[in-house]
């Protein structure tokens, strides 16, 4: 298996989803942000709770590549780096976060 790039674009994620690739979208924003808008099928695991959710993420990462995102991609990049340092090989940051997703993939999503 080839190493994954540190980041991926919204279009690449959409293509991977359409191809049926096993991916899990992990939203690391706060609950209030998640309530405003979210990518369909994403799971909320706020950045501050990630260390306490490693056991859960271990099981999820065995089944799918983790695509982490936040508002603009800064927090999720930190989370992706933390997960890689914790031994996760299949984790990628969504470049530009949900803001880029709403611009490039789903303009119906609320922007904030």
Beta strands, then each sheet from edge to edge (+ up, - down):
strand 1: 7-8
strand 2: 23-27
strand 3: 43-44
strand 4: 65-69
strand 5: 91-94
sheet 1: 1+ 5+ 4+ 2+ 3+
end
